[in-house]
Every structure is written in C-alpha cells, then in structure tokens.
C-alpha cells in the first residue's frame, strides 16, 4: 500500500459509520478504530525494510489532538472532518478566512486543515453567522471536534 492509498483509506474510514477497520496486504497491515474521545486510532505494521520512524506520523497527530480536546460547546457547531492542524488563514501574512460575527454563505472557506502535509479547505455547509471560533491558529484538531459555534441563517 502506498501513501496515497493509506491517506484515502483514512479519509473514507473517517466519513464512514464503521467503528473498526483492519486491512492486511501481504506483510503490510493497517488497523483503525474510532471510539476513544471521538478520535481515530491508526496503527500500522510493515515489513522490516520500512523504518519505524515512517510509521510514527500516521498515529502521532491523533495522540496530540486527543489530549487538548475541549468540552463540547452548546449550540450549532461546525466540526472538524479530520485530524489535522487548524489554520485560520491561507498564509501567515494573510487575514483570517472568517472572524467572530462574520456572516458566511454556503461553500465559503472557513479554515484550512493540514493533514499529512496536505492543505484541506473546510467550507461552510450552510449559510450561518460565526458566533465563536473555538480553535486557535496552528493548534491540532481531532476528528469531529467543534471548531466554530454558529447560528444558522
């Protein structure tokens, strides 16, 4: 299994209703489980030819994100579709995509989540007003973690 296949497998698993998944291809094995504090656990094993350091980035972000998970806020929220790093702006010198009090339209970019060196734009799924931003720029987020408190319009 190559890097792109593993990434796609994680994405599909995150969006699925499955709680556990185990895939074995030759000597390579990937096991994923949802359920502890809303995160996704990913474990891999590979032939001895693959360095152990190459396996660590897959599971490490989950551990860091689950330790910093805040309590769920009251009201409507927009949650993280994946484990990654939250960025409020397209670049360090650019202004934030949205600010507290902004009204956003369906399809408007709210933030970027970096996962496995890939920048993923998170777009509004409905028209809403941003009541609060729960994640600070550069902080890790876990799967289904609330990022924005919103008021649907």
DADA-V496060 format. One record per backbone hydrogen bond with DSSP energy under -1.0 kcal/mol. CO is the residue of the C=O (numbers start at 1). NH is the residue of the N-H. Records with the same first field share a line. If there is no record, write none. Layout:
CO = NH, NH
This chain:
2 = 6
3 = 7
4 = 8
5 = 9
6 = 10
7 = 11
8 = 12
9 = 13
10 = 14
11 = 15
19 = 34
21 = 32
23 = 30
25 = 28
28 = 25
29 = 45
30 = 23
31 = 43
32 = 21
33 = 41
36 = 39
39 = 35
41 = 33
43 = 31
45 = 29
47 = 50
51 = 54
52 = 55, 56
55 = 58
56 = 60
59 = 63
60 = 64
61 = 65
62 = 66
63 = 67
76 = 150
78 = 147, 148
80 = 144
84 = 141
85 = 114
86 = 138
87 = 112
88 = 97
99 = 102
102 = 130
104 = 128
105 = 108
108 = 124
111 = 122
112 = 87
113 = 120
114 = 85
115 = 118
118 = 115
120 = 113
122 = 110, 111
124 = 107
127 = 153
128 = 104
129 = 151
130 = 101
132 = 149
136 = 139
139 = 86
141 = 84
142 = 145
145 = 80
147 = 134
148 = 78
149 = 131, 132
151 = 129
